[in-house]
Amino acid sequence: METKLGFTKMNISEFRTYISQLRIARTILTIQQHHTYIPSYIHFKGNNHFELQRGMKNTHINQNGLADIGQHFSIFPDGEILTGRSLEKSPACIYGNNANSICIENVGYFDKGHDEMTDAQKEAVIVVTAALCEKFNFTPDTNKIVYHHWFNLATGKRNNGSGNNKSCPGTNFFDGNKVEDCEKNFIPLVKKAIEKEEEIISVIRYAYVTASTLNIRIGAGTRYALATDRSAALFGAILRVYQEKDGWYKISSSASHWVSVKYTKEVRRAIVNTDDLNIRSGIGTKFPIVAKLMKGQEVFVYEEKSGWVKIDLEQKWVNKKYISE
């Protein structure tokens, strides 16, 4: 592993160890796949990983007005992986669909007739995705692993590429960017690369952080020291709760990591049970549609009122009968 310019570069073996040991408070529901378009293979010289990553960060901050580089990881043509944005922060990669996601940018232009992905990069994309599935304990499918191409650029609605969509991650990304291409050509490879069976983890509830930052301690109380192997949880992050004790939540299944309950509020996890579910800006059909969800997508319920549920800290509401908890 090598660290430079604020990023860490690693190979796939190192990445597996890195991600397995990393403590992440934020709940992850989806892994996004993208291609960079620029930079592409013509810009990669074999030893300029850090410079290209810094260039992308500069573009995202100084040209696009983002607070940081948009992606969490970049995977290069030689199979090397670079870190980007903190995993405690949502990515800035798919409009309206960044909450509870991890963003992978695959360096190259993978539309047909352009860059042909190397075997080393293919292996890294598969292994990184599989390792993330292992880390967050979910079975890969096309609700958990998503392509940018499946979302409308203007509205963020998932339309599976039916209109106003980027080609990203490329029309030749593992032989196609459609949902059926992913199901046929990518998901099976990720499943095969998963090294351990999905764990059954006893999450007793979910809660989001209401403070700007929330300290994580090594025991249930302020007399305990701050955890040194992870960052504080950030406002809005949805935490997994494994135990409650004396006004404190245990938020790790494998370590004694605790947060104060008074700086959180409970949310409930739910699945959309109908196709093309309207998200409205208020309670009732008199409010405008601001986005849509597809069957099988997961949401968190923040509030319930008059047969409607709020699914975001913003004013985003859906009819309760179209979700299953």
Phi and psi in degrees as GROMACS dihedral restraints (atoms count N, CA, C in turn):
[ dihedral_restraints ]
;  ai    aj    ak    al  type     phi  dphi    fc
    3     4     5     6     1  -137.0    20    10
    4     5     6     7     1   135.5    20    10
    6     7     8     9     1  -115.8    20    10
    7     8     9    10     1   132.0    20    10
    9    10    11    12     1  -160.4    20    10
   10    11    12    13     1   141.8    20    10
   12    13    14    15     1    57.2    20    10
   13    14    15    16     1    25.0    20    10
   15    16    17    18     1    88.5    20    10
   16    17    18    19     1     4.4    20    10
   18    19    20    21     1  -120.8    20    10
   19    20    21    22     1   155.7    20    10
   21    22    23    24     1  -118.2    20    10
   22    23    24    25     1   130.7    20    10
   24    25    26    27     1  -104.5    20    10
   25    26    27    28     1   137.7    20    10
   27    28    29    30     1  -150.6    20    10
   28    29    30    31     1   159.9    20    10
   30    31    32    33     1   -90.2    20    10
   31    32    33    34     1  -179.7    20    10
   33    34    35    36     1   -67.9    20    10
   34    35    36    37     1   -34.0    20    10
   36    37    38    39     1   -65.7    20    10
   37    38    39    40     1   -44.1    20    10
   39    40    41    42     1   -64.7    20    10
   40    41    42    43     1   -36.3    20    10
   42    43    44    45     1   -64.1    20    10
   43    44    45    46     1   -42.4    20    10
   45    46    47    48     1   -57.6    20    10
   46    47    48    49     1   -44.1    20    10
   48    49    50    51     1   -66.9    20    10
   49    50    51    52     1   -45.0    20    10
   51    52    53    54     1   -57.4    20    10
   52    53    54    55     1   -50.6    20    10
   54    55    56    57     1   -73.3    20    10
   55    56    57    58     1   -31.5    20    10
   57    58    59    60     1   -67.9    20    10
   58    59    60    61     1   -28.7    20    10
   60    61    62    63     1   -93.7    20    10
   61    62    63    64     1   -13.9    20    10
   63    64    65    66     1   -72.7    20    10
   64    65    66    67     1   134.7    20    10
   66    67    68    69     1   -95.3    20    10
   67    68    69    70     1   123.0    20    10
   69    70    71    72     1  -129.6    20    10
   70    71    72    73     1   120.8    20    10
   72    73    74    75     1   -76.1    20    10
   73    74    75    76     1   -37.6    20    10
   75    76    77    78     1   -66.1    20    10
   76    77    78    79     1   135.4    20    10
   78    79    80    81     1   -76.8    20    10
   79    80    81    82     1   132.3    20    10
   81    82    83    84     1  -110.4    20    10
   82    83    84    85     1   129.5    20    10
   84    85    86    87     1  -114.2    20    10
   85    86    87    88     1   -25.6    20    10
   87    88    89    90     1  -139.8    20    10
   88    89    90    91     1   152.8    20    10
   90    91    92    93     1  -117.2    20    10
   91    92    93    94     1   120.8    20    10
   93    94    95    96     1   -93.2    20    10
   94    95    96    97     1   137.8    20    10
   96    97    98    99     1  -110.9    20    10
   97    98    99   100     1   130.7    20    10
   99   100   101   102     1  -136.9    20    10
  100   101   102   103     1   163.4    20    10
  102   103   104   105     1  -119.1    20    10
  103   104   105   106     1   156.9    20    10
  105   106   107   108     1   -80.7    20    10
  106   107   108   109     1   -27.7    20    10
  108   109   110   111     1    67.0    20    10
  109   110   111   112     1   -63.0    20    10
  111   112   113   114     1  -129.1    20    10
  112   113   114   115     1   122.1    20    10
  114   115   116   117     1   -72.6    20    10
  115   116   117   118     1   153.3    20    10
  117   118   119   120     1  -121.5    20    10
  118   119   120   121     1  -169.7    20    10
  120   121   122   123     1   -60.5    20    10
  121   122   123   124     1   -32.5    20    10
  123   124   125   126     1   -64.7    20    10
  124   125   126   127     1   -22.4    20    10
  126   127   128   129     1   -90.0    20    10
  127   128   129   130     1   -14.3    20    10
  129   130   131   132     1   -88.6    20    10
  130   131   132   133     1   123.0    20    10
  132   133   134   135     1  -104.8    20    10
  133   134   135   136     1     3.1    20    10
  135   136   137   138     1    94.4    20    10
  136   137   138   139     1   -18.4    20    10
  138   139   140   141     1  -139.8    20    10
  139   140   141   142     1    14.3    20    10
  141   142   143   144     1  -113.4    20    10
  142   143   144   145     1    34.1    20    10
  144   145   146   147     1   -55.3    20    10
  145   146   147   148     1   -50.5    20    10
  147   148   149   150     1   -66.4    20    10
  148   149   150   151     1   -38.9    20    10
  150   151   152   153     1   -66.1    20    10
  151   152   153   154     1   -40.3    20    10
  153   154   155   156     1   -66.8    20    10
  154   155   156   157     1   -40.5    20    10
  156   157   158   159     1   -65.1    20    10
  157   158   159   160     1   -40.8    20    10
  159   160   161   162     1   -64.0    20    10
  160   161   162   163     1   -38.0    20    10
  162   163   164   165     1   -62.5    20    10
  163   164   165   166     1   -41.4    20    10
  165   166   167   168     1   -65.0    20    10
  166   167   168   169     1   -40.2    20    10
  168   169   170   171     1   -62.2    20    10
  169   170   171   172     1   -42.7    20    10
  171   172   173   174     1   -61.2    20    10
  172   173   174   175     1   -43.0    20    10
  174   175   176   177     1   -62.2    20    10
  175   176   177   178     1   -45.3    20    10
  177   178   179   180     1   -64.4    20    10
  178   179   180   181     1   -37.9    20    10
  180   181   182   183     1   -83.7    20    10
  181   182   183   184     1   -53.9    20    10
  183   184   185   186     1   -85.7    20    10
  184   185   186   187     1   -24.3    20    10
  186   187   188   189     1  -102.5    20    10
  187   188   189   190     1   -39.6    20    10
  189   190   191   192     1   -94.7    20    10
  190   191   192   193     1    -9.4    20    10
  192   193   194   195     1    76.8    20    10
  193   194   195   196     1    19.8    20    10
  195   196   197   198     1   -81.9    20    10
  196   197   198   199     1   164.0    20    10
  198   199   200   201     1   -80.9    20    10
  199   200   201   202     1   -18.7    20    10
  201   202   203   204     1  -161.5    20    10
  202   203   204   205     1   177.2    20    10
  204   205   206   207     1   -56.4    20    10
  205   206   207   208     1   142.5    20    10
  207   208   209   210     1   -72.7    20    10
  208   209   210   211     1   -34.8    20    10
  210   211   212   213     1   -96.7    20    10
  211   212   213   214     1   158.2    20    10
  213   214   215   216     1   -85.5    20    10
  214   215   216   217     1   -34.8    20    10
  216   217   218   219     1  -140.7    20    10
  217   218   219   220     1   145.5    20    10
  219   220   221   222     1  -119.5    20    10
  220   221   222   223     1   134.8    20    10
  222   223   224   225     1  -114.3    20    10
  223   224   225   226     1   124.8    20    10
  225   226   227   228     1   -97.7    20    10
  226   227   228   229     1   165.4    20    10
  228   229   230   231     1   -57.2    20    10
  229   230   231   232     1   -26.8    20    10
  231   232   233   234     1   -88.8    20    10
  232   233   234   235     1     5.8    20    10
  234   235   236   237     1    88.7    20    10
  235   236   237   238     1    -0.1    20    10
  237   238   239   240     1   -77.2    20    10
  238   239   240   241     1   147.7    20    10
  240   241   242   243     1  -117.7    20    10
  241   242   243   244     1   132.9    20    10
  243   244   245   246     1  -115.3    20    10
  244   245   246   247     1   138.8    20    10
  246   247   248   249     1   -72.9    20    10
  247   248   249   250     1   158.7    20    10
  249   250   251   252     1  -136.7    20    10
  250   251   252   253     1  -113.7    20    10
  252   253   254   255     1   -65.3    20    10
  253   254   255   256     1   149.7    20    10
  255   256   257   258     1   -58.7    20    10
  256   257   258   259     1   138.2    20    10
  258   259   260   261     1   -69.0    20    10
  259   260   261   262     1   -12.9    20    10
  261   262   263   264     1   -78.7    20    10
  262   263   264   265     1    -7.0    20    10
  264   265   266   267     1  -111.2    20    10
  265   266   267   268     1   140.8    20    10
  267   268   269   270     1   -63.6    20    10
  268   269   270   271     1   149.3    20    10
  270   271   272   273     1   -73.8    20    10
  271   272   273   274     1   172.2    20    10
  273   274   275   276     1  -122.8    20    10
  274   275   276   277     1    73.7    20    10
  276   277   278   279     1  -132.7    20    10
  277   278   279   280     1   -38.2    20    10
  279   280   281   282     1  -127.2    20    10
  280   281   282   283     1   114.2    20    10
  282   283   284   285     1   -52.1    20    10
  283   284   285   286     1   125.8    20    10
  285   286   287   288     1    77.4    20    10
  286   287   288   289     1     1.9    20    10
  288   289   290   291     1  -136.5    20    10
  289   290   291   292     1    30.3    20    10
  291   292   293   294     1   -94.1    20    10
  292   293   294   295     1   -21.3    20    10
  294   295   296   297     1   -60.1    20    10
  295   296   297   298     1   138.6    20    10
  297   298   299   300     1    60.8    20    10
  298   299   300   301     1    29.5    20    10
  300   301   302   303     1  -122.1    20    10
  301   302   303   304     1   159.4    20    10
  303   304   305   306     1  -119.1    20    10
  304   305   306   307     1   135.8    20    10
  306   307   308   309     1  -108.8    20    10
  307   308   309   310     1   127.3    20    10
  309   310   311   312     1  -111.5    20    10
  310   311   312   313     1   124.0    20    10
  312   313   314   315     1  -102.7    20    10
  313   314   315   316     1   118.4    20    10
  315   316   317   318     1   -94.4    20    10
  316   317   318   319     1   115.7    20    10
  318   319   320   321     1   -70.0    20    10
  319   320   321   322     1   116.6    20    10
  321   322   323   324     1   149.1    20    10
  322   323   324   325     1   172.2    20    10
  324   325   326   327     1  -119.0    20    10
  325   326   327   328     1    97.0    20    10
  327   328   329   330     1  -101.8    20    10
  328   329   330   331     1    24.6    20    10
  330   331   332   333     1   -72.8    20    10
  331   332   333   334     1   153.0    20    10
  333   334   335   336     1   -56.7    20    10
  334   335   336   337     1   137.1    20    10
  336   337   338   339     1    90.2    20    10
  337   338   339   340     1     0.2    20    10
  339   340   341   342     1  -118.3    20    10
  340   341   342   343     1  -134.6    20    10
  342   343   344   345     1   -64.3    20    10
  343   344   345   346     1   136.1    20    10
  345   346   347   348     1   -99.3    20    10
  346   347   348   349     1   113.9    20    10
  348   349   350   351     1   -59.2    20    10
  349   350   351   352     1   133.0    20    10
  351   352   353   354     1   -70.9    20    10
  352   353   354   355     1   158.7    20    10
  354   355   356   357     1   -62.7    20    10
  355   356   357   358     1   -36.9    20    10
  357   358   359   360     1   -63.8    20    10
  358   359   360   361     1   -41.4    20    10
  360   361   362   363     1   -70.4    20    10
  361   362   363   364     1   -39.5    20    10
  363   364   365   366     1   -57.4    20    10
  364   365   366   367     1   -47.2    20    10
  366   367   368   369     1   -61.0    20    10
  367   368   369   370     1   -42.0    20    10
  369   370   371   372     1   -65.6    20    10
  370   371   372   373     1   -41.7    20    10
  372   373   374   375     1   -60.0    20    10
  373   374   375   376     1   -44.3    20    10
  375   376   377   378     1   -65.1    20    10
  376   377   378   379     1   -48.4    20    10
  378   379   380   381     1   -67.0    20    10
  379   380   381   382     1   -43.3    20    10
  381   382   383   384     1   -60.9    20    10
  382   383   384   385     1   -44.8    20    10
  384   385   386   387     1   -63.5    20    10
  385   386   387   388     1   -43.0    20    10
  387   388   389   390     1   -63.9    20    10
  388   389   390   391     1   -42.5    20    10
  390   391   392   393     1   -64.0    20    10
  391   392   393   394     1   -35.6    20    10
  393   394   395   396     1   -69.8    20    10
  394   395   396   397     1   -38.5    20    10
  396   397   398   399     1   -61.0    20    10
  397   398   399   400     1   -42.6    20    10
  399   400   401   402     1   -62.1    20    10
  400   401   402   403     1   -44.9    20    10
  402   403   404   405     1   -59.9    20    10
  403   404   405   406     1   -42.0    20    10
  405   406   407   408     1  -103.8    20    10
  406   407   408   409     1    11.0    20    10
  408   409   410   411     1    57.9    20    10
  409   410   411   412     1    50.9    20    10
  411   412   413   414     1  -136.7    20    10
  412   413   414   415     1   152.2    20    10
  414   415   416   417     1   -81.7    20    10
  415   416   417   418     1   128.6    20    10
  417   418   419   420     1   -66.0    20    10
  418   419   420   421     1   130.9    20    10
  420   421   422   423     1  -152.9    20    10
  421   422   423   424     1  -176.2    20    10
  423   424   425   426     1   -85.7    20    10
  424   425   426   427     1    10.0    20    10
  426   427   428   429     1  -100.6    20    10
  427   428   429   430     1   -22.2    20    10
  429   430   431   432     1   -93.4    20    10
  430   431   432   433     1   -38.5    20    10
  432   433   434   435     1  -109.5    20    10
  433   434   435   436     1   118.9    20    10
  435   436   437   438     1  -126.0    20    10
  436   437   438   439     1   150.3    20    10
  438   439   440   441     1  -103.4    20    10
  439   440   441   442     1   144.5    20    10
  441   442   443   444     1   -57.4    20    10
  442   443   444   445     1   -33.4    20    10
  444   445   446   447     1   -57.2    20    10
  445   446   447   448     1   -21.0    20    10
  447   448   449   450     1   -84.4    20    10
  448   449   450   451     1     1.0    20    10
  450   451   452   453     1  -123.6    20    10
  451   452   453   454     1   132.5    20    10
  453   454   455   456     1   -62.0    20    10
  454   455   456   457     1   131.6    20    10
  456   457   458   459     1   -66.4    20    10
  457   458   459   460     1   -35.3    20    10
  459   460   461   462     1   -83.1    20    10
  460   461   462   463     1   -36.7    20    10
  462   463   464   465     1  -108.3    20    10
  463   464   465   466     1   -20.7    20    10
  465   466   467   468     1    80.8    20    10
  466   467   468   469     1    -2.1    20    10
  468   469   470   471     1   -64.1    20    10
  469   470   471   472     1   136.4    20    10
  471   472   473   474     1   -77.9    20    10
  472   473   474   475     1   115.0    20    10
  474   475   476   477     1  -124.8    20    10
  475   476   477   478     1     7.9    20    10
  477   478   479   480     1    57.4    20    10
  478   479   480   481     1    31.4    20    10
  480   481   482   483     1    89.8    20    10
  481   482   483   484     1    20.4    20    10
  483   484   485   486     1   -85.8    20    10
  484   485   486   487     1    -9.1    20    10
  486   487   488   489     1   173.0    20    10
  487   488   489   490     1   137.0    20    10
  489   490   491   492     1    57.4    20    10
  490   491   492   493     1    52.5    20    10
  492   493   494   495     1  -124.8    20    10
  493   494   495   496     1   148.6    20    10
  495   496   497   498     1   -71.6    20    10
  496   497   498   499     1   161.4    20    10
  498   499   500   501     1   -81.9    20    10
  499   500   501   502     1   -13.8    20    10
  501   502   503   504     1   -48.8    20    10
  502   503   504   505     1   129.4    20    10
  504   505   506   507     1   -88.4    20    10
  505   506   507   508     1    17.1    20    10
  507   508   509   510     1   119.2    20    10
  508   509   510   511     1   140.8    20    10
  510   511   512   513     1   -67.9    20    10
  511   512   513   514     1   -13.4    20    10
  513   514   515   516     1  -117.8    20    10
  514   515   516   517     1    21.6    20    10
  516   517   518   519     1   -73.3    20    10
  517   518   519   520     1   109.5    20    10
  519   520   521   522     1    47.1    20    10
  520   521   522   523     1    48.7    20    10
  522   523   524   525     1    67.8    20    10
  523   524   525   526     1    28.6    20    10
  525   526   527   528     1   144.3    20    10
  526   527   528   529     1   154.4    20    10
  528   529   530   531     1  -111.5    20    10
  529   530   531   532     1    10.3    20    10
  531   532   533   534     1   -85.0    20    10
  532   533   534   535     1   163.8    20    10
  534   535   536   537     1   -58.4    20    10
  535   536   537   538     1   -44.1    20    10
  537   538   539   540     1   -66.2    20    10
  538   539   540   541     1   -31.9    20    10
  540   541   542   543     1   -64.9    20    10
  541   542   543   544     1   -43.4    20    10
  543   544   545   546     1   -62.3    20    10
  544   545   546   547     1   -45.5    20    10
  546   547   548   549     1   -62.8    20    10
  547   548   549   550     1   -35.6    20    10
  549   550   551   552     1   -86.7    20    10
  550   551   552   553     1   -40.4    20    10
  552   553   554   555     1  -110.7    20    10
  553   554   555   556     1   -19.4    20    10
  555   556   557   558     1  -114.1    20    10
  556   557   558   559     1   -49.8    20    10
  558   559   560   561     1   -55.3    20    10
  559   560   561   562     1   -45.0    20    10
  561   562   563   564     1   -60.5    20    10
  562   563   564   565     1   -34.9    20    10
  564   565   566   567     1   -68.5    20    10
  565   566   567   568     1   -38.8    20    10
  567   568   569   570     1   -65.9    20    10
  568   569   570   571     1   -44.6    20    10
  570   571   572   573     1   -59.0    20    10
  571   572   573   574     1   -41.0    20    10
  573   574   575   576     1   -66.1    20    10
  574   575   576   577     1   -30.6    20    10
  576   577   578   579     1   -84.0    20    10
  577   578   579   580     1   -10.0    20    10
  579   580   581   582     1   -70.7    20    10
  580   581   582   583     1   125.8    20    10
  582   583   584   585     1   -90.6    20    10
  583   584   585   586     1   -17.8    20    10
  585   586   587   588     1  -134.4    20    10
  586   587   588   589     1   153.0    20    10
  588   589   590   591     1   -71.0    20    10
  589   590   591   592     1   153.4    20    10
  591   592   593   594     1   -58.3    20    10
  592   593   594   595     1   132.5    20    10
  594   595   596   597     1   -86.0    20    10
  595   596   597   598     1   145.8    20    10
  597   598   599   600     1   -93.5    20    10
  598   599   600   601     1   110.8    20    10
  600   601   602   603     1  -112.5    20    10
  601   602   603   604     1   130.8    20    10
  603   604   605   606     1   -86.8    20    10
  604   605   606   607     1    75.4    20    10
  606   607   608   609     1   -74.6    20    10
  607   608   609   610     1   124.6    20    10
  609   610   611   612     1   -91.7    20    10
  610   611   612   613     1   -23.0    20    10
  612   613   614   615     1  -169.9    20    10
  613   614   615   616     1   172.5    20    10
  615   616   617   618     1  -120.5    20    10
  616   617   618   619     1   148.6    20    10
  618   619   620   621     1  -148.1    20    10
  619   620   621   622     1   145.8    20    10
  621   622   623   624     1  -104.9    20    10
  622   623   624   625     1   153.5    20    10
  624   625   626   627     1   -79.5    20    10
  625   626   627   628     1   128.7    20    10
  627   628   629   630     1  -101.8    20    10
  628   629   630   631     1   -13.5    20    10
  630   631   632   633     1   -88.4    20    10
  631   632   633   634     1   160.5    20    10
  633   634   635   636     1   -62.5    20    10
  634   635   636   637     1   -41.1    20    10
  636   637   638   639     1  -139.9    20    10
  637   638   639   640     1   147.7    20    10
  639   640   641   642     1  -126.4    20    10
  640   641   642   643     1   117.4    20    10
  642   643   644   645     1   -63.7    20    10
  643   644   645   646     1   142.1    20    10
  645   646   647   648     1  -112.2    20    10
  646   647   648   649     1   122.8    20    10
  648   649   650   651     1  -111.8    20    10
  649   650   651   652     1   164.3    20    10
  651   652   653   654     1   -89.0    20    10
  652   653   654   655     1     9.1    20    10
  654   655   656   657     1  -161.1    20    10
  655   656   657   658     1   172.8    20    10
  657   658   659   660     1   -86.1    20    10
  658   659   660   661     1    78.9    20    10
  660   661   662   663     1   157.3    20    10
  661   662   663   664     1   156.9    20    10
  663   664   665   666     1   -71.2    20    10
  664   665   666   667     1   -12.4    20    10
  666   667   668   669     1   -72.7    20    10
  667   668   669   670     1   -14.8    20    10
  669   670   671   672     1   -87.7    20    10
  670   671   672   673     1   149.9    20    10
  672   673   674   675     1   -71.2    20    10
  673   674   675   676     1   159.8    20    10
  675   676   677   678     1   -69.5    20    10
  676   677   678   679     1   143.8    20    10
  678   679   680   681     1   -65.0    20    10
  679   680   681   682     1   132.9    20    10
  681   682   683   684     1   -97.7    20    10
  682   683   684   685     1    -8.4    20    10
  684   685   686   687     1  -102.8    20    10
  685   686   687   688     1    17.3    20    10
  687   688   689   690     1  -159.6    20    10
  688   689   690   691     1   160.3    20    10
  690   691   692   693     1   -84.7    20    10
  691   692   693   694     1   163.4    20    10
  693   694   695   696     1   -63.2    20    10
  694   695   696   697     1   152.2    20    10
  696   697   698   699     1   -78.4    20    10
  697   698   699   700     1   146.8    20    10
  699   700   701   702     1  -103.4    20    10
  700   701   702   703     1   157.8    20    10
  702   703   704   705     1   -50.3    20    10
  703   704   705   706     1   133.3    20    10
  705   706   707   708     1    87.4    20    10
  706   707   708   709     1   -15.0    20    10
  708   709   710   711     1   -64.0    20    10
  709   710   711   712     1   135.4    20    10
  711   712   713   714     1   -93.3    20    10
  712   713   714   715     1   119.3    20    10
  714   715   716   717     1   -97.5    20    10
  715   716   717   718     1   147.9    20    10
  717   718   719   720     1   -91.3    20    10
  718   719   720   721     1   128.6    20    10
  720   721   722   723     1  -109.5    20    10
  721   722   723   724     1   124.9    20    10
  723   724   725   726     1  -106.8    20    10
  724   725   726   727     1   -19.3    20    10
  726   727   728   729     1  -161.5    20    10
  727   728   729   730     1   148.1    20    10
  729   730   731   732     1  -122.9    20    10
  730   731   732   733     1   135.0    20    10
  732   733   734   735     1  -154.2    20    10
  733   734   735   736     1   119.8    20    10
  735   736   737   738     1    52.6    20    10
  736   737   738   739     1    41.9    20    10
  738   739   740   741     1    79.9    20    10
  739   740   741   742     1    19.0    20    10
  741   742   743   744     1  -130.5    20    10
  742   743   744   745     1   148.9    20    10
  744   745   746   747     1  -109.7    20    10
  745   746   747   748     1   134.0    20    10
  747   748   749   750     1   -87.6    20    10
  748   749   750   751     1   122.9    20    10
  750   751   752   753     1  -113.7    20    10
  751   752   753   754     1    14.1    20    10
  753   754   755   756     1  -130.5    20    10
  754   755   756   757     1   140.7    20    10
  756   757   758   759     1   -82.6    20    10
  757   758   759   760     1   -17.3    20    10
  759   760   761   762     1  -123.1    20    10
  760   761   762   763     1    -3.8    20    10
  762   763   764   765     1  -138.9    20    10
  763   764   765   766     1   159.0    20    10
  765   766   767   768     1   -84.7    20    10
  766   767   768   769     1    80.8    20    10
  768   769   770   771     1  -121.8    20    10
  769   770   771   772     1   123.4    20    10
  771   772   773   774     1  -132.0    20    10
  772   773   774   775     1   149.8    20    10
  774   775   776   777     1  -131.2    20    10
  775   776   777   778     1   156.2    20    10
  777   778   779   780     1   -74.0    20    10
  778   779   780   781     1   130.4    20    10
  780   781   782   783     1   -61.0    20    10
  781   782   783   784     1   -33.0    20    10
  783   784   785   786     1   -67.8    20    10
  784   785   786   787     1   -12.6    20    10
  786   787   788   789     1  -104.4    20    10
  787   788   789   790     1    23.0    20    10
  789   790   791   792     1  -137.2    20    10
  790   791   792   793     1   163.4    20    10
  792   793   794   795     1  -135.6    20    10
  793   794   795   796     1   141.4    20    10
  795   796   797   798     1   -73.8    20    10
  796   797   798   799     1   143.0    20    10
  798   799   800   801     1  -129.8    20    10
  799   800   801   802     1   163.0    20    10
  801   802   803   804     1  -120.0    20    10
  802   803   804   805     1   141.9    20    10
  804   805   806   807     1   -88.7    20    10
  805   806   807   808     1   139.5    20    10
  807   808   809   810     1  -147.6    20    10
  808   809   810   811     1   162.5    20    10
  810   811   812   813     1  -123.5    20    10
  811   812   813   814     1   136.4    20    10
  813   814   815   816     1   -68.6    20    10
  814   815   816   817     1   129.8    20    10
  816   817   818   819     1  -110.8    20    10
  817   818   819   820     1    13.1    20    10
  819   820   821   822     1  -141.3    20    10
  820   821   822   823     1   157.4    20    10
  822   823   824   825     1   -78.7    20    10
  823   824   825   826     1   143.4    20    10
  825   826   827   828     1    58.1    20    10
  826   827   828   829     1    56.8    20    10
  828   829   830   831     1   -82.5    20    10
  829   830   831   832     1   124.9    20    10
  831   832   833   834     1   -73.7    20    10
  832   833   834   835     1   133.8    20    10
  834   835   836   837     1  -102.2    20    10
  835   836   837   838     1   126.0    20    10
  837   838   839   840     1  -114.1    20    10
  838   839   840   841     1   161.1    20    10
  840   841   842   843     1   -85.8    20    10
  841   842   843   844     1     9.8    20    10
  843   844   845   846     1  -169.7    20    10
  844   845   846   847     1  -176.4    20    10
  846   847   848   849     1   -85.1    20    10
  847   848   849   850     1   108.2    20    10
  849   850   851   852     1   118.2    20    10
  850   851   852   853     1   160.6    20    10
  852   853   854   855     1   -73.4    20    10
  853   854   855   856     1    -7.0    20    10
  855   856   857   858     1   -73.3    20    10
  856   857   858   859     1   -17.8    20    10
  858   859   860   861     1   -86.8    20    10
  859   860   861   862     1   147.0    20    10
  861   862   863   864     1   -68.3    20    10
  862   863   864   865     1   154.2    20    10
  864   865   866   867     1   -78.2    20    10
  865   866   867   868     1   126.3    20    10
  867   868   869   870     1  -108.2    20    10
  868   869   870   871     1   -17.8    20    10
  870   871   872   873     1  -170.6    20    10
  871   872   873   874     1   177.3    20    10
  873   874   875   876     1  -138.4    20    10
  874   875   876   877     1   155.1    20    10
  876   877   878   879     1  -122.1    20    10
  877   878   879   880     1   154.8    20    10
  879   880   881   882     1  -106.7    20    10
  880   881   882   883     1   160.0    20    10
  882   883   884   885     1   -58.0    20    10
  883   884   885   886     1   133.6    20    10
  885   886   887   888     1    96.8    20    10
  886   887   888   889     1   -16.4    20    10
  888   889   890   891     1   -69.5    20    10
  889   890   891   892     1   145.7    20    10
  891   892   893   894     1   -99.9    20    10
  892   893   894   895     1   145.1    20    10
  894   895   896   897     1  -138.0    20    10
  895   896   897   898     1   167.7    20    10
  897   898   899   900     1  -115.1    20    10
  898   899   900   901     1   138.6    20    10
  900   901   902   903     1   -97.5    20    10
  901   902   903   904     1   118.3    20    10
  903   904   905   906     1   -95.0    20    10
  904   905   906   907     1   -29.2    20    10
  906   907   908   909     1  -159.0    20    10
  907   908   909   910     1   151.6    20    10
  909   910   911   912     1  -131.2    20    10
  910   911   912   913     1   134.5    20    10
  912   913   914   915     1  -158.9    20    10
  913   914   915   916     1   127.6    20    10
  915   916   917   918     1    53.6    20    10
  916   917   918   919     1    39.7    20    10
  918   919   920   921     1    81.2    20    10
  919   920   921   922     1     7.9    20    10
  921   922   923   924     1  -121.9    20    10
  922   923   924   925     1   153.9    20    10
  924   925   926   927     1  -126.8    20    10
  925   926   927   928     1   141.5    20    10
  927   928   929   930     1   -89.1    20    10
  928   929   930   931     1   128.9    20    10
  930   931   932   933     1  -115.2    20    10
  931   932   933   934     1    16.4    20    10
  933   934   935   936     1  -159.4    20    10
  934   935   936   937     1   163.7    20    10
  936   937   938   939     1   -68.9    20    10
  937   938   939   940     1   -24.6    20    10
  939   940   941   942     1   -80.2    20    10
  940   941   942   943     1   178.3    20    10
  942   943   944   945     1   -81.5    20    10
  943   944   945   946     1    80.8    20    10
  945   946   947   948     1  -127.8    20    10
  946   947   948   949     1   115.9    20    10
  948   949   950   951     1  -128.3    20    10
  949   950   951   952     1   146.3    20    10
  951   952   953   954     1  -133.6    20    10
  952   953   954   955     1   156.5    20    10
  954   955   956   957     1   -67.5    20    10
  955   956   957   958     1   128.7    20    10
  957   958   959   960     1   -60.3    20    10
  958   959   960   961     1   -30.6    20    10
  960   961   962   963     1   -68.6    20    10
  961   962   963   964     1   -11.9    20    10
  963   964   965   966     1  -100.9    20    10
  964   965   966   967     1    13.7    20    10
  966   967   968   969     1  -128.8    20    10
  967   968   969   970     1   153.8    20    10
  969   970   971   972     1  -121.4    20    10
  970   971   972   973     1   131.9    20    10
